[in-house]
Amino acid sequence: MRGALVLVMLACSTAHAQDVPAGSVPAAMELPFADGAPQLDADHSQLFVVVLGAADERRGPLSACRLSARRLAEQRGRQSLHAFIDGAVGHVALPPSVLATLHAAIDAEARVLATRPRVDGSANVRVSISVARLREITGAVRGLPWSG
């Protein structure tokens, strides 16, 4: 009896198994499971960072845990972008007003472009800001990661 059950389960699992085409994986599933360093995307149009927002079990239902995790990850992503900007302009002579404008742009314009929910209620989030906006603020200053 046990052997027959195993055969039925095996037959069912292979009958429903399908190959997934390479391009059909949702963008959120391409996000890594761990925090990453801020970086430019492949076409140098976005400065982004992927961060993890941990679930807060005190929030009650799983949906509330996930929402708080996404918001925490977005906040951590913005903090990471702020630190990256500080490090990037540390060796370039920029007026304080330009640096303040860069930080204000991160606060106002950085967006969540992808979210990868996890089974424990946490979430990985990709926070991004336009490189064109950073170039607009810094002008023709050389030596910055986003300067063309």
Backbone torsions as a table, in degrees:
resi	resn	phi	psi	omega
1	MET	NA	-43.7	-178.5
2	ARG	-64.9	-39.8	178.5
3	GLY	-63.8	-38.3	179.0
4	ALA	-65.8	-38.9	178.5
5	LEU	-63.5	-41.7	178.4
6	VAL	-63.6	-42.3	179.5
7	LEU	-64.3	-40.5	178.5
8	VAL	-64.9	-43.3	179.0
9	MET	-63.5	-41.7	179.1
10	LEU	-64.5	-42.6	179.2
11	ALA	-63.8	-41.4	179.9
12	CYS	-67.0	-40.8	-177.4
13	SER	-69.4	-35.8	178.9
14	THR	-79.0	-26.2	179.1
15	ALA	-69.2	-31.7	-178.7
16	HIS	-96.5	-6.5	-179.5
17	ALA	-71.9	134.5	179.3
18	GLN	-136.6	147.2	173.9
19	ASP	-78.3	135.3	179.5
20	VAL	-96.9	124.5	177.8
21	PRO	-58.9	148.3	-173.9
22	ALA	-58.9	-37.2	-176.1
23	GLY	-84.6	1.0	-174.7
24	SER	-97.0	6.0	178.5
25	VAL	-75.2	126.9	179.6
26	PRO	-58.6	145.6	-177.3
27	ALA	-56.9	-36.2	-179.5
28	ALA	-63.6	-30.6	-179.4
29	MET	-75.5	-10.6	176.7
30	GLU	-85.2	-8.7	179.1
31	LEU	-69.3	140.0	176.8
32	PRO	-69.5	164.3	-179.8
33	PHE	-86.1	-8.4	-175.6
34	ALA	-122.8	165.9	175.7
35	ASP	-63.0	150.2	176.7
36	GLY	-131.0	168.8	176.7
37	ALA	-83.7	149.3	175.3
38	PRO	-58.6	142.1	-179.0
39	GLN	-155.9	165.0	175.6
40	LEU	-86.4	144.0	177.2
41	ASP	-74.4	178.3	-171.7
42	ALA	-60.3	-37.7	-178.9
43	ASP	-97.2	12.2	176.6
44	HIS	56.7	35.9	178.1
45	SER	-103.8	-16.9	-178.5
46	GLN	-135.1	140.7	166.9
47	LEU	-99.4	123.2	-174.8
48	PHE	-137.9	163.7	174.8
49	VAL	-144.4	144.4	175.6
50	VAL	-111.4	125.2	-178.1
51	VAL	-133.7	160.2	179.2
52	LEU	-102.0	135.2	171.4
53	GLY	-109.9	117.8	-177.5
54	ALA	-75.3	147.0	178.1
55	ALA	-74.0	143.9	176.2
56	ASP	-109.6	103.9	-175.8
57	GLU	-63.8	-17.6	179.3
58	ARG	-70.6	-11.1	-175.2
59	ARG	-76.5	-11.3	178.2
60	GLY	97.2	-121.0	-175.4
61	PRO	-64.2	158.3	-177.8
62	LEU	-58.8	-36.7	179.9
63	SER	-62.3	-38.0	177.8
64	ALA	-69.7	-38.6	176.6
65	CYS	-61.3	-43.8	-179.3
66	ARG	-65.6	-41.4	179.1
67	LEU	-62.8	-45.5	179.4
68	SER	-66.0	-34.5	178.2
69	ALA	-66.2	-41.6	178.4
70	ARG	-63.7	-42.2	179.9
71	ARG	-67.1	-39.7	176.7
72	LEU	-63.3	-42.6	178.9
73	ALA	-64.1	-40.5	177.9
74	GLU	-62.2	-42.6	178.2
75	GLN	-63.2	-44.8	178.9
76	ARG	-64.4	-34.8	177.8
77	GLY	-65.5	-44.1	177.4
78	ARG	-62.7	-42.1	177.6
79	GLN	-60.9	-39.8	178.9
80	SER	-65.4	-40.9	177.0
81	LEU	-65.6	-39.5	176.5
82	HIS	-59.7	-46.5	179.8
83	ALA	-64.0	-39.1	178.3
84	PHE	-62.8	-44.6	178.8
85	ILE	-60.4	-45.4	178.8
86	ASP	-58.5	-44.3	179.3
87	GLY	-67.4	-37.3	-177.5
88	ALA	-70.2	-35.9	-177.9
89	VAL	-93.9	0.7	-178.4
90	GLY	-61.9	-29.6	-178.2
91	HIS	-104.0	6.2	179.4
92	VAL	-115.1	139.0	-179.6
93	ALA	-81.2	96.3	175.9
94	LEU	-114.7	139.8	175.7
95	PRO	-63.0	148.8	179.0
96	PRO	-56.9	-31.4	-179.9
97	SER	-66.5	-34.8	178.0
98	VAL	-69.3	-42.6	177.9
99	LEU	-62.5	-41.9	177.7
100	ALA	-63.0	-37.2	178.5
101	THR	-68.0	-38.2	175.8
102	LEU	-60.0	-47.1	-179.6
103	HIS	-66.1	-37.8	177.1
104	ALA	-64.7	-36.3	178.5
105	ALA	-66.1	-39.5	177.0
106	ILE	-62.4	-45.6	-179.8
107	ASP	-61.8	-39.9	-174.1
108	ALA	-90.0	-31.0	-167.8
109	GLU	-117.6	-12.0	177.8
110	ALA	-65.8	134.8	-175.4
111	ARG	-127.2	153.1	172.7
112	VAL	-83.8	118.7	-179.0
113	LEU	-99.7	-20.9	179.0
114	ALA	-155.8	147.5	177.3
115	THR	-134.1	133.0	175.8
116	ARG	-115.3	101.3	177.6
117	PRO	-69.5	147.7	178.7
118	ARG	-118.1	157.7	-172.5
119	VAL	-65.2	-22.5	-179.7
120	ASP	-86.2	2.7	-179.8
121	GLY	98.6	-12.5	177.4
122	SER	-78.2	175.8	-178.4
123	ALA	-151.9	143.6	169.6
124	ASN	-99.3	133.6	-174.4
125	VAL	-130.3	138.9	174.1
126	ARG	-102.0	115.0	179.0
127	VAL	-105.5	133.2	-171.0
128	SER	-141.1	152.4	172.7
129	ILE	-136.1	148.6	-176.9
130	SER	-69.6	131.6	176.7
131	VAL	-67.4	-33.5	178.1
132	ALA	-59.1	-38.4	178.6
133	ARG	-67.7	-40.6	177.9
134	LEU	-64.2	-41.1	177.9
135	ARG	-65.8	-37.1	178.3
136	GLU	-61.3	-39.5	-178.3
137	ILE	-73.9	-44.8	-174.1
138	THR	-86.8	-13.9	178.1
139	GLY	69.6	-140.1	-174.1
140	ALA	-92.0	22.8	-179.9
141	VAL	-66.0	128.8	179.0
142	ARG	-92.2	158.4	175.1
143	GLY	93.6	3.3	177.3
144	LEU	-97.0	148.6	-177.8
145	PRO	-57.6	-29.2	-176.7
146	TRP	-99.2	-1.9	179.0
147	SER	-74.2	135.5	-173.2
148	GLY	-78.3	NA	NA
